[in-house]
Amino acid sequence: QRALAASPLFMGGELTTTSNEIFDIITDKEMLRCNQNGVTGKLIARGDNIDIWKTEHNKRKNQGWIGIFNRNQSSVNFSVTKEQLKLDPKRRYSFYDIWHKKRIKNADTYQFEIAPDGVVFLKY
């Protein structure tokens, strides 16, 4: 969520025992682009312990990042439309799942399985 909020990134802990997974997250180029974009994201939806945050690109219209946060203690199958993401429903979007490093085809409704306390982090 810090990347979407354009907040400073801090890391505490013992670097010699930090897992590769954590290093992959904090050094991910797309996450850093979102963070360094300099635009504070906005909470665009909240319900059933799911929060959706959106950060628009500071120079490119119709581009940015979206985080869908599962605040539940169990996995959630989550469906969302472009309208719910505050995107133009008539426009075709190319989504990229940052954490899973895969493209998501344009659709009317998007389906995600989100782990407990997990997040879907998308670039559009």
C-alpha positions in Angstrom: 0.0 0.0 0.0 3.0 2.3 0.6 3.8 2.3 -3.2 0.2 3.3 -4.1 0.3 6.1 -1.4 3.6 7.5 -2.7 4.9 7.2 0.8 8.6 6.8 1.6 9.7 3.2 1.5 11.4 2.1 4.7 12.7 -1.3 5.5 13.6 -2.5 9.0 15.0 -5.8 10.1 18.2 -7.8 9.7 19.3 -7.6 6.1 21.4 -10.8 6.3 18.3 -12.9 7.2 15.8 -11.2 4.9 14.3 -13.6 2.4 14.7 -13.3 -1.3 10.9 -12.9 -1.6 11.1 -9.6 0.4 14.0 -8.4 -1.6 12.1 -9.1 -4.8 9.1 -7.1 -3.5 11.1 -4.1 -2.4 13.2 -3.9 -5.5 10.5 -4.7 -8.1 10.8 -2.1 -10.8 7.1 -1.6 -11.4 6.4 -1.2 -7.6 9.2 1.4 -7.5 7.7 3.2 -10.6 4.4 3.4 -8.8 6.0 4.7 -5.6 8.2 7.2 -7.4 5.3 8.5 -9.5 4.6 11.1 -6.8 0.8 10.8 -6.9 -1.0 9.8 -3.8 -3.4 7.0 -4.4 -7.1 7.1 -3.4 -9.3 4.6 -1.7 -12.0 4.0 -4.4 -14.0 1.2 -2.8 -14.3 -0.6 0.5 -16.5 -3.5 1.5 -16.5 -7.1 2.9 -12.9 -6.4 4.1 -11.7 -5.7 0.6 -10.1 -2.3 -0.1 -9.4 -1.0 -3.6 -6.8 1.7 -4.1 -6.0 3.5 -7.3 -3.0 5.7 -8.2 -3.0 7.5 -11.6 0.1 8.0 -13.6 1.4 11.6 -13.2 1.9 12.1 -16.9 0.1 9.4 -18.9 -3.7 9.6 -19.1 -5.6 6.3 -18.6 -2.5 4.7 -17.0 -1.7 3.9 -13.4 -1.8 1.3 -10.7 -4.5 -0.5 -8.7 -4.2 -2.5 -5.5 -7.0 -4.8 -4.4 -6.4 -5.7 -0.7 -7.9 -8.7 1.0 -8.3 -7.8 4.7 -9.8 -11.2 5.5 -8.1 -14.0 7.3 -9.1 -16.4 4.5 -8.7 -16.5 0.7 -11.3 -14.6 -1.3 -12.5 -15.1 -4.9 -13.2 -11.5 -6.0 -14.9 -10.2 -9.1 -14.5 -6.6 -10.2 -15.6 -4.5 -13.2 -13.9 -1.6 -14.9 -16.6 0.7 -13.4 -15.8 -0.5 -9.9 -12.2 0.3 -10.6 -13.2 3.8 -11.7 -12.1 3.1 -15.2 -13.9 3.9 -18.5 -16.0 0.8 -19.2 -15.8 1.4 -23.0 -12.0 1.6 -23.1 -9.8 -1.5 -23.6 -7.2 -1.7 -20.9 -4.0 -3.8 -20.8 -3.5 -5.0 -17.2 -0.3 -6.3 -15.8 -0.3 -8.3 -12.6 2.9 -7.0 -11.0 3.4 -9.7 -8.3 2.6 -12.6 -10.6 4.3 -11.0 -13.6 1.6 -11.8 -16.1 -0.7 -9.9 -18.5 -4.4 -9.9 -18.0 -6.7 -9.8 -21.0 -9.3 -7.0 -21.4 -12.6 -8.2 -20.0 -15.9 -6.8 -18.7 -15.3 -8.5 -15.4 -12.0 -9.6 -13.8 -11.7 -12.5 -11.4 -9.0 -12.8 -8.8 -8.2 -15.2 -6.0 -6.6 -13.2 -3.2 -4.7 -14.9 -0.4 -5.5 -14.0 3.2 -4.1 -10.5 3.9 -3.0 -10.6 0.3 -3.1 -8.0 -2.5 -3.5 -8.0 -6.3 -1.2 -5.2 -7.6 -2.1 -4.2 -11.1 -0.6 -1.8 -13.6 -3.1 -0.5 -16.3 
